[in-house]
C-alpha cells in the first residue's frame, strides 16, 4: 500500500528510451495525476531552486556554466565516476524531490497517481507505491530512439543503453509490463487494458476514459449557428482522424491520423464544437513539470474567435489546475491577428519573451518549444496560475 491515504500510486519505470513518458502521458489521458520525478530533479537544481545552492557549495563553482546554471553534463561526469560524489549529490537532491512528490500527491484531486522515475527501484520510491509498471523495449529500439530524438551517434547511444542497470532487474519486480516496441496504437491498447484493472480495483467500476469522446464533427463546410454556443471536450485517440482532418482543413499543415496518434504520446487535445456539432477549434497542450504549454491552436476561419477562445481558455485552465500547473504559456504564430490575440489578453494573459521570463525552469520550457517548432516565430502569452510553488528556493 502507498503511504498516501486514499491514493492508488503507480510507480512507472524502465531504462532509457523505452518510452516511459509516452505511457505516463497516456495514463494522464485516462484520468491519472502524473509526476515526472526526473523532471523535478532537473528543476530542483535550476538557479533559485532549493537544490541549486547546496549542490554548488558541495561541488564548487567550476560546475557552473557562463549562464550560472549547473552544467549537468560536467556534474554527471563527476558523480558517475565517483560513488562517494554520487551519494553526496543524491543526499542533497533526493529529499527535496521526495518532499515535492509528497506535496503533489497529497494535494492531487485524482485518486490514481503515477510517479515516473528511472531509478524508482534503486531509490526509496518503490517502497511508497501500490504497483510498479515497467515499460519495456528492445535495446535496438532504445538505440534507434536515442539516435532519432537526441541526435546521438550510434556508438554513444549504445554506450548509454549499456551502462544502465539491467532492464531484467526491473522486469522481475514489475506488477505490469508495457511493451513499447510496436506502434503507438498497440501501446495505447496495453495501457487501456492495464488501466481497466486499476480502475476496477480503485472504484469497483469498469474501465472508461476520463471524459467521453466528442461526437464526430460535421463536415468543415457545414454552416454555423448565428448565436454560437461552444462546448469543449477532451480529445482521445479515437478522435485522431477528426483532429487531423480539422487541422488539415483550416491550416497549411497536412496532418495524418498517425501524426495525431504519435502526438498523443506527448500532449493532449481539446476540441471545441458548436451546439450543432460543428468543430470550430482545436488546441494541443501539455502540462509537464507543473508548466502548461499550448503550442497548437487552430480556429475555423468563419467562426467568431471570442466565444471559442473564452471556452478553450476556461478548459485549459481547469485542466491545468487539476494537474497543479503553476503557469500557462500559449504560443501563437507571429502572423496571428489581433482579433485572435485580444481575447487571450482579456482573460489575463500577457505578452512575454523568453528573456523576460525570470524563473529558469519556466524559461527553459518556453525555449524548448521555440527551438523545436517548425513555426517561423511566436507571440508568447503567459499567465501565472498559482502563487505558491512546489520547489521554492531555500
Secondary structure as UniProt FT lines:
FT   TURN            5..6
FT   STRAND          8..13
FT   TURN            16..17
FT   HELIX           20..29
FT   TURN            30..31
FT   STRAND          33..36
FT   HELIX           37..44
FT   TURN            47..48
FT   HELIX           50..59
FT   HELIX           61..63
FT   TURN            66..67
FT   HELIX           72..79
FT   TURN            80..81
FT   HELIX           83..107
FT   STRAND          112..116
FT   TURN            118..122
FT   HELIX           125..128
FT   STRAND          131..136
FT   HELIX           139..149
FT   HELIX           154..162
FT   HELIX           167..172
FT   STRAND          176..179
FT   HELIX           184..203
FT   TURN            220..221
FT   STRAND          231..234
FT   HELIX           237..239
FT   HELIX           240..250
FT   HELIX           257..263
FT   TURN            264..266
FT   STRAND          268..273
FT   TURN            275..276
FT   STRAND          279..288
FT   TURN            289..290
FT   STRAND          291..299
FT   TURN            301..302
FT   HELIX           305..322
FT   TURN            323..324
FT   STRAND          327..333
FT   TURN            334..335
FT   HELIX           338..346
FT   TURN            347..348
FT   STRAND          350..352
FT   HELIX           354..356
FT   HELIX           360..372
FT   STRAND          378..384
FT   TURN            390..391
//
